[in-house]
Structure formats: structure tokens, C-alpha cells
């Protein structure tokens, strides 16, 4: 179940609780900025080479509006940024080439819920919150929000009506989660057969095939990610210049816990005497045996 919401960050969590499902917030890169020893790599930005400066929501988009979404809707934001001039055509071509070889490995959602709020309403709510990062944002403009709205409604939702159930609510004045729950309970997913395109990703032959996909998504995540490793040197925007790589590595050596691999940094409190094992040494087959 995918929730596309432009303002109410509690809706998806409340809906998950109503159906006794697990709630997954929008993915974020925030944890990757913090080392295992607690150092925030964003502190290096003032002295880091240009291509290594971290662009998070606060430093680039400065966007406080969060959408709980799946990877399938990621292109909406990509297209909005491309239209605003932040991305080149070469990056766009590479992005869609990666999507083509990775998204087909996944399963599209049963249900998409779109909470529709107009750009004017969103801007008014941002103004009322009076968060300087949002209010003074050079990116979070009406044109940017209109682009997101266009690609969601005219591209994403229209395309996905072939694969998923879609419910759209007017969320300009918010709404009642209980009403949404009742609407979902009335949906009949069983009406789709093998001849329908809707939910076809979720129709497997038997339990053995389901078992295969469970193992695939839990034990082979690295293999799925590697499908997107398309090396295209001419797209310079997604690669670090060699000289900057050397410069940044020199900076990292001065970061607590980054001089050596995790667990082998005595200056950060690691006991390295007689240590002959590290978690990254384990073979993939050993990990699968342990998980089984």
C-alpha cells in the first residue's frame, strides 16, 4: 500500500495501525551521513571538495514537505528537478536506464492512496509553519510544486491504474482517516484474475515461488542494487574527479573512527588485540545460513 501525501505526515502511520500493518516512512539518506562512531560527515562540508559536499534536504532543496512514497514515484521528483534546471539531459538518460533494469525486479503496490492538496494550499501551510528553511527556499516554489502535482496526476497515477488500485482524496481541508479505512475495507481485490494487469506482480504459482521471492528480497538485496551500477564516464555530474577523491580520503583519515575499518580504530576506543574477525569478512552463504 503506497501513500502519496503532500502534507499530513501522520496519515500513513495511522492507516498502518488501523490495518495492523507495518509502517515504513519515506526512505532517507540521513543515517548514511553518520559514521559508526557517531561523527556527522556533513561537518566536513566547509572544507570538503565540491563533488563531496553533501546535499541533503536542508542544504539543497530545503523542503519540509514529505511524501510517504515508493520507489516507483521517485521519477516525479526527478522530473520536477529536471524541469527546474537542476539536472542535465545526460543524467536524465542515465537515471531512466537504471530504472529500467532495477524496477522490473520489484513488485508494484496493491493500493495507492493519493492525498491531493493544491500547490497554493501547500504554500499557505508552509507559510503558517513559518520555518525559515521552507519559507526562504529558492527551490520550494509554486512552479516546483505544480510540476510535482502534474507528474503525479498526469504520469504516475495514470500509468499505475493499469497495475494497482488507486484512491484519491481531496486533502485541501484534510480528512478523516476512519473514512479512508472504511473505503479500503470495501475494496474487492479478489475480483482481479490472471487475465487482469492489476496486481499481476503478486500472482505467483505456488508457495515455492513465494519462498523464492522472499529469499530474493531479503538475501539478494546487494545483487538487485548492483543492477543499477551503470558506469557512464561522460556523465560527469555523478562521478567524483580523481583529485577530489584523494583530497576527501585525506580528510576522512582525520575523522574519528574513519582511519581504519570499523572495529579496528584504537584511538576511537576499539580493542584490536588478537582481533582476527570482522563482520564484513563473512561469506554471503554464511549469512544466509545464519538467517535461516
Residue, then its C-alpha position, 0 to 999 in steps of 0.5 A: x500500500x503506497x501513500x502519496x501525501x503532500x502534507x499530513x505526515x501522520x496519515x500513513x502511520x495511522x492507516x498502518x495501525x488501523x490495518x495492523x500493518x507495518x509502517x515504513x516512512x519515506x526512505x532517507x539518506x540521513x543515517x548514511x551521513x553518520x559514521x559508526x562512531x557517531x561523527x556527522x560527515x556533513x561537518x566536513x562540508x566547509x572544507x570538503x571538495x565540491x563533488x563531496x559536499x553533501x546535499x541533503x534536504x536542508x542544504x539543497x532543496x530545503x523542503x519540509x514537505x514529505x511524501x510517504x512514497x515508493x520507489x516507483x514515484x521517485x521519477x516525479x521528483x526527478x522530473x520536477x528537478x529536471x524541469x527546474x534546471x537542476x539536472x542535465x539531459x545526460x543524467x536524465x538518460x542515465x537515471x531512466x536506464x537504471x530504472x529500467x533494469x532495477x524496477x522490473x525486479x520489484x513488485x508494484x503496490x496493491x493500493x495507492x492512496x493519493x492525498x491531493x492538496x493544491x500547490x497554493x494550499x501547500x504554500x499557505x501551510x508552509x507559510x503558517x509553519x513559518x520555518x525559515x528553511x521552507x519559507x526562504x527556499x529558492x527551490x520550494x516554489x509554486x512552479x516546483x510544486x505544480x510540476x510535482x502535482x502534474x507528474x503525479x496526476x498526469x504520469x504516475x497515477x495514470x500509468x499505475x491504474x493499469x497495475x494497482x488500485x488507486x484512491x484519491x482524496x481531496x486533502x485541501x481541508x484534510x480528512x478523516x482517516x476512519x473514512x479512508x479505512x472504511x473505503x479500503x475495507x470495501x475494496x474487492x481485490x479478489x475480483x482481479x484474475x490472471x487475465x487482469x494487469x492489476x496486481x499481476x506482480x503478486x500472482x505467483x504459482x505456488x508457495x515455492x515461488x513465494x519462498x523464492x521471492x522472499x529469499x530474493x528480497x531479503x538475501x539478494x538485496x546487494x545483487x538487485x542494487x548492483x543492477x543499477x551500477x551503470x558506469x557512464x564516464x561522460x556523465x560527469x555530474x555523478x562521478x567524483x574527479x580523481x583529485x577530489x577523491x584523494x583530497x576527501x580520503x585525506x580528510x576522512x583519515x582525520x575523522x574519528x573512527x574513519x582511519x581504519x575499518x570499523x572495529x579496528x580504530x584504537x584511538x576511537x576506543x576499539x580493542x584490536x588485540x588478537x582481533x582476527x574477525x570482522x563482520x564484513x569478512x563473512x561469506x554471503x552463504x554464511x549469512x544466509x545460513x545464519x538467517x535461516 
